[in-house]
Amino acid sequence: MLKPHANIRTIIFDLDDTLYDCNGTLVLRGRRQVAKTIAKMINCSEEESYHLQTEIEDKYGIRANVYEKIVALYNLPNRYARELLEEFIHVDISNITLFPDVMNTLKQMKSQGYKLILVTSGEKQVQKKKIDVLGLNDNYFDEILITDRTNGQTKRNCFKEIIQRYNLKPEEIVCIGDKIDDELAAGKSLGMVTVMFEHGRHYKAYLKEQGKHINFNYSIKRIKDLLEILNLETS
């Protein structure tokens, strides 16, 4: 229970691999799509080029640019790295769905008066399309923010703006996501209550090197587990 933090007023949610299964849908779809192009470039099978991507990610870490590594490994023109990344990012976004308990949990929190904010990072148009396909809109969230790292935006700066805009104290905010070195580190540094969502490749990467990272306050496997943390009845 969240007894030491009973004054919580706002919940900040991450999107990818927090509200829906990005790793099991779009990431795999993107890797399969790019595998076709890589196979032609390096004269191998699509299955081999698919496994090459996962092997490089395992070797160099979740934050590494897989396609820069492949281009360097096979002495390909540098421009191919950007082209492959663009192909990976602009994968078909249809048929993605929220985790089963998300909608009911958001509705229950909203009915209890919590301010709900969605903060996601990535290419703006791609993230907007995901939000639209998933059926998330202002009926559930008081605000939806997309940070664009290419313009130097960070989630930490975004969180600071939220604190100022809504006249909040950091300890009045719960931040939930799957990335220990992104939204959770940002929230923790500002004094927010942090909740790790145990899903996806970022969480798996965290498990391999837990000692290198900050400690979060709570860890959950389902979004509806937030209701227990907030000391609300689950339905």
Helices and strands as residue ranges (DSSP letters): G 3-5, E 10-13, I 23-27, H 28-42, H 46-60, H 66-73, H 79-89, H 102-111, E 115-121, H 124-133, E 143-147, G 149-151, H 155-165, G 170-172, E 173-177, H 183-190, E 193-197, H 200-208, G 210-212, E 218-220, H 225-229
